[in-house]
Amino acid sequence: MKIKYLIHILLVAFLVFACQGKQEQPEVAETQKTESIDFEFLSEQFADLKILRYQIPGFDQLSLQQKKYVYYLTQAGLAGRDIMYDQNYRHNLKIRRALEKVYTGFSGDKTTEDWKNFEVYLKRIWFSNGIHHHYANDKFEPGFSRAYLEEIMSTTGTELEGEALEVIFNDADSKKVNLDPEKGLVEGSAINFYAPDITTADVDAFYGAMKVDAKQPIEKGLNSKLVKENGKLAEKVWKSGGLYGASIDKIIEWLEKAREVAENETQKKQLGLLIDYYKTGDLKTWDDYNIVWAKSTEGDVDYINGFIEVYNDPKGYKGSYESVIQIKDFEMSKKMAVLAENAQWFEDNSTLQEEHKKSNVVGVSYKTINVAGEAGDASPSTPIGINLPNNNWIREQHGSKSVSLGNIIYAYNNAGSSGRLQEFAYDEEEVKYEEEYGQLSDKLHTALHEVIGHASGKLNEGIGTPKETLKNYASTLEEARADLVGLYYLPDEKLVEIGISPDAKAIGKASYDGYIRNGLMMQLIRLNLGDDIEEAHMRNRQLVAAWAMEKGQADNVIEKVEKDGKTYFKINDYDKLRVLFGELLSEIQRIKSEGDFEAGRDLVETYGVKVDQELHKEVLQRNSKFKSAPYSGFINPDLVPVMDEQGEITDVKVEQPESFAAQMLRYAKDYTTLPEVN
């Protein structure tokens, strides 16, 4: 069908990466392109969430072998779905299954507010893989009473007792991930990586005493739960025959099928290592797998599967289960590969101190891909970009892969319009630049952040990993560092020279306006009035924007303006702002390279945590007229195998599920692999 462009898209604020891992979803859709295409991207909206659909471009062009490969990999990912629920909170599986039983079995009045609130509560659990908000980490408040829940459980023969029932309605375990050291990083977090009787001091003592190879350290603690057995600290490893063994055995079963139809021998080798890792739990095998995976750039299909990102662990050790299956977007990958080819130029010309620059940036590959399926920590709330592996020494010696999730970004861009840009932009010129260059500047920032940002800089000899030296501030500072690399280079003529930017000045203006607007105002719509900023990505954005505003006061680089009774932030000198971004980049790299905890803590606490409450109140009031939800996530397309009489797969079809609830209930039926208590 012919596509007609009506309005330009803004993918929102800046797309930000977490620490050498995955880039989060866009902040808030400001103004978007509406395309006349025959596909419904928006499925439904409830609470603060939008449920979207995405297509899989290029799937029909795959060979039967490749389709089987994609299908088996998606099944492997979904087989571990229960793990994410249990990792997020120890009662999640028990609560989810009880509420699902009520949802499917209740035949009473479904027009009451109580039932509608119950339905929303369950959908929020499905979206967040548990009873805590996927982004804010706060526990959901039910819009129904305990008496009502007990009534509908009774009519459906559902049992939910003790702490699992109490916690829905009380104040216990109110924060999934707590980053306030005064409350106890571990003690104040409901995340299930540590037994309830484990303290922050226990974690520090256990992993502080664990000796690893200084030059090639394993990611200690990545795939285990820390518990006390007979009064002694011990790890319960996530592996076949260990914790989560029932799920992992199913994952292995599907990975073995995938290995049989892999595209090449390198893929078969890496899958073999991943299977061995799941069988043994050996983190050295995990490193061996990641080395082969990072170097494997041939083939049209790739994947991520494992216990990977550590953002959900306040101590930064434990990896959340995640799976993303990818099909290469050849045209866009070719266009953006030029960044990787010029990685050394960007390193050499950055504002980092000479002793903190890499003399040889190794093996950075960048691709635009189309997602074919997601599970665990990547679903329903998905990243839009990923940069792996996370282990620093592997990245330095063997390289890394960076991907942009093209069809996910495309779906965001076509899911509707909210008009927030006109509300929060200072003037029509700012709106014009955002509409004309906003989407491209976001894409370029994404690529620079992943390919250049996460590959840049080095640690001083003898300095430990950032999670050990910078502790609970490591993620925020790494995000800020990589973000600043992108910000510094977006206005550079080098991007025009290599053919990926049409206008350095215009791209720089659009990107800087958007970043300051979002970092100082727009992202505040995600917070409740009176809250500090706790989420690492949000801390990063405010840190960068607030620091630049303060340091540029003498030259009035960024001006706080009141117009028609509303607050705006107006950039008066884009060149000087770029200089400031370069200075902050150098300082954050110094903090990382030297392991300067005190300086890192002071930066984050001074600029990234506290919120101007009067401004916050104003932002919430101005935003209240917009009905578009601030968070989005996705239903996965269903991959349905077509079988012949012998039970052999002859094709794989892509079907869109009927609804979010229908998919979640089918997943619960087909991919329940763990007991309620693990």
N, C-alpha and C positions, 0 to 999 in steps of 0.2 A: 504494500500500500504506500502511496506517496506521502512523505512526511512534510508537514507544513510547520514552519517555525513562527510562533506568534509573539513570544516574549523571551528575552534572554534569561538563562538560568543563573542562579547563584547557589552554589553548593554550600554556602554558609561559611561564615567566619573562616578560620583556618583549620585545616585538617591536621590533626596533631598525632604524633606517634608516641607510643609508650616506649619504655626503655628497650631499645634494640629488639623490639618484638612487633606488636601489632598496632596499627593506627586505628584509633577509635572512630565511631560513626560521627558524622557532622553534628555540630552543636545544635543549631536551629535553622530550619529552612527559612530564609529571609524572603527572597522572591525567586520564582522559578519559571522555567519554560514549560508551557503547555503544548504538547505535541498531539496532533491529530493522528493517533495510531490506534490500532485495533488491539489494545491490551489494557486491562484494568490493573494498574499498579497498586492502588489503595484497596485493601480488603475491608478494614474496619478500624475504628478508633474507640478507645476507652481509657479512663483515668488520664494519665499523662503520656499515653502510648498510641502510636499509629502502627498498624500491621500492614506491611507491604508485600507485594509479590515481585519476583524477578524472573526473567527469561534466561535461557542458556544459549546464546548465539553460537553457532558453529557445531552444536551437538549432532545435528543431522548429517554433517559432513564427515564425521568420524567413521572409521571402519568398524565392523562388528567386533573385532578384537578390542579396539579402543573403547567402544561402548561398554563391553563387558568389564574392562579394566576400571572405567569410571564407576560403574554400578557396584562392583565388589568393594571398591574403596569407600564409596558412600555408605554401604552397609557396615563396613568395619567401623566407620565413624559413629554411626547411630547405635551400634552395639555397646558403645561406652557411655551412652547418654545418661544412664543412672548415676554414673560416677560423679558427674558434675553436681548433681543435686546433693549427694552425700558430702562431697567436699565443701560445698557452700554452708551446710549446717547439718548437724547430726540428726535432727528430727525431720528434715525436709521430705525424705521418701515416705515416711509414715504419714505425714500431714497431706502430701500430694495425693497419695493413693486413697486415703480416706475421703478426701474431698472429691476425687474423681468418681468414686463409688456413689457418693451422694448425687453428683451431677448427672450420672447416667441412670440412676435408679429412682430419682424423685419424680413422683407423678402428681404432686399437689399443685397448689396455685403458684404459677411462675410469673404472675403479673405484679406481685408485691415488691416494694422497695427492698425488703430484706433479701428476697431471692435474687433480684438484680444485683445487689451489692455482693452477695455470695458469689455470683457468677463472675463479676469483675475481680474479686479477690483471687479466685482460682486462676483466672486468665493472667493476672499479674504474677502469680507463682510460676505459671508456665513460661512467661516471658523472661523472668529473672532466674530461672532454675532454682527457685526457693522462695522463702518468705521475706527476703530482704531485697530492697531496691537494687537493680543491677548496676546503677551508677552512683546514687547517693549513699548506698549501703545501709540505709535506715530500714528497720523492720516495718512492714506494712501494717496499717491500722485497719482492722475489718470494719465494714460499715454495717455490721449486724451484731446482735448480742450473742453471748454464750448460750443463753436459753434457746434462741432460735436455732443455732447450730446443733445443739443437743437434740432438739425436736426433729429436725430433718435427718439427722443421723439415725435417730430411733426409728423413724418411718421407713428407712432404707436398710435397716439392719447393719449399720456401719459402726465400727468401734474405733474410738480414739480417746485414749485415757492418759492420766498422769501429766508429766512435764510437756509432752507433745501437744496436749490440748491446752494446758495452762498458758504456754508461751504465746499462743495466738492472741491472747487477751491481756497479758501482763506486760511489765516493763523489762523482763529478763532478756538477755541476749539481744539488746536493741540495735546494736551496730555490728554488721557483718565484718567489716574491716575498720579498725580504729587506728588512726595515725597520731593520736595525741599521747606522747610518752607519759604524761602525768597520770593518765588513766590505766597505764600498762598496755603496751602494744598487743601482747598476747591475751592478757587477762580481760581486756576490754573488747576483744574481737570474738564474734560468734563463729567465725570460720572453723571448719572441722579438720584443720591440718594438725592441730594439737589437742590432746585430750583435755577435758575441762580442768583437771588438776595441774596442768603444766603452766609454769610461769615464764615470763620474759627472761628472768635470770636463769631458769632451767635451759631455755633455748640457747642463750648466750654461752652458757657453760658447756653444753653438749657439743655444739658445732665449733665453738672456740677451741676445744680440745681435739677436734678431729683433724688429723694431719693429712694433707694432700700434696701432690707434686706441685711445687711452687711455679714451675714453668708451664705445666699442662694440667691445671687443676680441674678435677671433675666438678660438676654442679652439685655439691654436697647437699643432701637433704631433699633433692628435687622430687623424688618419687616415693615418698614415705610419710607416714604419720608418726609424730613423736608422742610416746606414751610412757607411763610408769608401770613396770612389771616387777612385783616384789620390792617396791621402793626404789628401783633403779631405772634410769632413763634408757629407753630402747626405741628403735625404729621398727614400725610395721610396714614393710615394703609393699608397694603396689605392684604385684606381679602374678603370674600364673601360680596357683598354689598358695598365694599370700593374700593380703588385703585387696579387695576388688577382683579376686581371682576369677570369679564366675563371669564377670564382664570381660575381663582381659582374655579369657579363653575364647569367647565369642569373637572378639576383635582379631585374635590370632587366626581363627578359622577363616574369616573373610580375607585377611591379608594373605594367607596361603593361596586362596583362590586367585587373588589379584596377582600374585607373583607368577602364576602359571600363564597369565595373558599379558604380562608387562611388555612394554614397547621395545625394550632393549636389555642387554645384559647388565648394564649399570643399574637400571631400575630393579632388576631381579636381585642384584647384590645388596642394594640398600634395603629392600624389603626383607631380605634374609636377616640382615643385621637388626632391623626393627623387631622382627619376630623373636630373635634371640634375646634381645633386650627385654621384651615383654615376658619371656619365659624365665629369665634369670634375675631381672631387676638390676643388673650390673651397669653402673653409670659409666664405666669405661667403654662398654659396648655402645651405650648411648652416644658417647663422643665419636666412636668409630663410625657409627651410623651417620651422624651429622656431617662428618668430613666427606663421606661419599655422597650424601644428599646435596651438600653445598656445591660440590663439583659437578653434579649431574644436571646438565643444562640441555641435553638432547631429548627429543620427544615432545609430543603435543600435550601430554597430560602430566600433571604433578599433584602433589598433595602435602598436607601437613597433618600429622597424627602423633599424639603423645601428650605427656605432662610437660607443658612448655612454659607458659607465661607465669610469672611470680607476683603479679600485681595484687592478687587476692591474699597474699601472705604479708602481714604487716612486718615480718622480719625478712622477707624477700628470698626465702629458700624454696618453698613448695610450689610445684607447677600444677596449674589447673589443666584438666583434660580438655583437649581441643582437636577438632578435625575440620579441615577445609580441602575440598577437592577442586582442582583447577584445570581449565582448558585454555591453552595459549590463544591470545588475541594477536595474531601475527603482525597486522598493520601497525597497531599502536606500539607494540613492543619494539618494532624496528625503528620507529620515530624516536622513542625515548632512550634507546640503547646508547645514543651519543653521549649521554651524561656519564654513563659508566666508563666510556672510552676516554673521557676527559677528567676522571676522578683525581688524578695526580695534579693536574693544573689547579683545580679548586683547592686542594690541600696546600699546595705551594703558595697560593695567593690569598689564603685566609688570614685573619687577624690573630691567629694563635701565636703564642710565643714559639720561637724556632725550635726550642727543645721539646715542645709538645706536639710538633708536626711529625707525621709519618713520612719516611723517606721513600717508602714503597707501598702504595695502597694496593692491596691484593684482591683480585677475584671478585669484584662487585658486579653482580648481574642484576639487570632490571627488566621486568616484563609487566605488561598489562595482561591480565588474565580474566577469564569469565568463570565465575563460581558455578559448580555443578551440584554442590551439596555441602552442608555445614552441620556441625554438631558440637555439643559441649559448650565450652566457653565462647565459641564463635556463633552461637545460635540460641535464640532468635536475634539477639543483638549482635550484629556482625561488625568486624573491623572493615575498613575500606582499603587498608594497605598493610602489608606484613613484611618485616625484615628479620630474617633468621639465618643461622642459628644464634642463640643468645650468648654462648660461651665465648668470651673475649679472645682467648688464645686461638681458637679455631677460626674465628673471623680474621684475625691478623695473619695467620699462617696459611689458611686454606680458602679464605673468601667467604662470601655470603650471598644470599638471594634476597632481592627486594621485589615485591609484586604489588601492583595496584589492582584492586578488584573492580574491573571495568563495568560489568553488568550491574553490580551493586550500586555503584555511583550513578549509573544511568537511571536506575530505578528511583533512587532518591531524587534525582533531578526532574523526574516526570510524575511525581506523586502528588502534585497539587501546588497551590500557591497560598502564601500567608501574608505577604505585604509588609513584613517587619522591617525590611530595608528602608522604605520610605519613612517609617516612624523614627528610626534611630540614626539614620544618616544626617549629617549636618546640613547639607544643601543639595540642590539638584545636580551640581557638578559631581559630587561624591556618588550620587545615585547613578549618574550616567557612566562613570568609570567602572562602577561595580557591575552594571548591566552589560557593558561592552567587554570588560576584561576579567571580571570576577571569576568565572568558571575556569578560564585558562590559567589565571594566576594561582588558583587553588591546585590545579593539576601539576603545575610546575613546582609549587611548594611541596606538594606530596613527593614528587620525584627527588627534589633536592634534599628533602628531609631524610628520605630512606637511603638513597644511593650515596650521597655525599655526607650528610650529617652523621649517620650512624657508622660510617666507615672512617670518619676523620678522627684525628687526635690519638695520643697514646699515653699510657700510664708511665710514670717515672719508675725506674728500676727499683724493685723491692717493695712497691706499693701494692697493697691488696686490692681485691675486686671492689667496685663501688658499693655493693651491698654490704661489704664488711666495713669499709671506711666511712661511707656517707650514710649508711644505715637506712632509717626510714625516710630520708630525704633523697635517696639515690634516684628513684624513678622520676620525681619532679625535676631534678637537676639535669638528668639525661634528656628528658623531653625538651626542656628549655634549651639545652645545648644544641641538639639537633634542629630544633625549631629555628634557632638563631642563625644556623648555617644557611637555611633556606631563606630567611629574611634578608640576610646580608647579600646574597647573590641574586635575588629576584630582580633588582634594578640594574644588574650588571650587563654591559654590552656583550659580554662573552656569550650569553644565552642567545642573543641575536646572531652573533657570529657563527655559532654552531647550528643555527637554523631551527631553534625550538621556541623562540620568542619573537613576536612581530614588532614589539616596541618596548624597550627597556624602561623608559620613563613611565609610560602608561601602566605597565604591569606592576612596577614598583609602587606607584601611587595607589592603584586599586588594592594591592595586597597590604600595604601599610595602613590605609584607611580601615580596611576590614579587620585587621589584627587588633588595632587599638580599640575600635568600636566594640569588638567582641570581648577582648580581654578586660576592659574596664566597665562595660555595661551589659551587653546582651547575654553573656553566659550566666548572669545573675538570675535570670528567670528560672534556672534549674534549682535554685536554693529557696528554702523557706526563710521568711523574714526573721532576722536575728541569728541565723546560722553563720558560723565561720565556714571557710572553704576547706574541705577535707580531701576531696578527690584530687589525685595527683595531676591529671591533665588540666583541670581548672586552675589549680595552684600555679602551674607552669605559665599559663596565659596571663594571669593577673600579675605574676612576678615580673615577666618581661615588660608588659605594658606599663605597670606602675613604676618600675625602676627607671624606664626610659623617660617617663613624664617627669619624675623628680629630678633626675640628672640633667634634664634639658630645660629646667625652669629658668636659669639665667638668660638663656637665649630664646625663651618662649617657643621651644620646639613644638610642644603639644600644649594647646590651650583648652582649658575647661570653659565652655561658653554656655550662657543661658539665653535662650531664644524662645519667645512666646511661652514663658513659664516652664520650659523644658531644658534639660541638661544635654549638652553634646560635647564631644571631644574633637577638636579641629587641629589637624597637623599643619603647622606654619612653615616648617623647613624639613623637607623629605631627605635632603642630603645630610643634614646634621643628625637626623634620626637614624640614618644608615650607619653613621659613624658610631653612634651610641650602641646600636645593636652589635657592631663589631667589637666594641669595648667589653660589653657584657659577655659576648661569646668567649673572648679571651680569658676573662676572669672565671667563668664557669668551667672552662677546660682546665685552667690552672687548679681549681678546686678539685676536679676529678683526678687530674694527673698526680697531684700531691696528696690526695686523700685528706683534704683540709675540712674536717667535719664541722668545726666551729664556724668557719666562714660560710659553708654551705647551709648550715642550720640558720644562720643569721639572715642570709638572703631570702630563704623561703619564708621564715617566720615574719620578717619585716615587710615583705612585699606581696607574698602569695597567700596569706591565710586570712587576715582580717578584712572585713567588708565595710565600706562606708554605708551605714544603715539608712541614712536619709536618701542617698542615691538608690540604694536597693529598693526601698519603699516606692520611690518614683518609678523605677524600671518595672516593677511588678504592676503598678497601676497602669502604666502605658501599655504594657503587654496584655492586660486583661481583656482587651477588645478582640484579640486574635483567638480563634478557636482551634487552630492547628496545634496538635500536641507537640511538645518539645523533644520527645524521644521517638525513634522509629526502630522497628525490627522487621524480620522477614519470615514468611512461610517459605519452606523449601519446596521447589517443584518435586513431584514424586517421579522417580525413575522406575518404570514398570517393565519387567522382562517379559518378552513374548516367547513362549515355549512351544516346541514341536511335540509330537507324540512320544518321543523318547526322553522328554524332559530336558532337552538341550535348548539353550537360549539362541533364538534366531534373530532377535532384534531387541532393542531397549527403547521404550517410548517415554516421552516427557509429558506428564500430565500435571495440571494445576489442581491442588486440593480444593475441596469445597469451601473450607473455612479454617481459621486458626484452631478453633476448638476441635474440629474433625481431625486435623492432623495431629494435634497433641494427644487425643484419645487413641488414635491408631498407633502412634509411637509408644504410648503406655502399654498397649496390648501386645505389640510386636517386639518391643525392645526392652522389656522388663527383665533384667539380668541379675539384680542384686536383691538380697533380703532387705527388710525395712531397717534393720539395725546391723551395722558393719563394724 
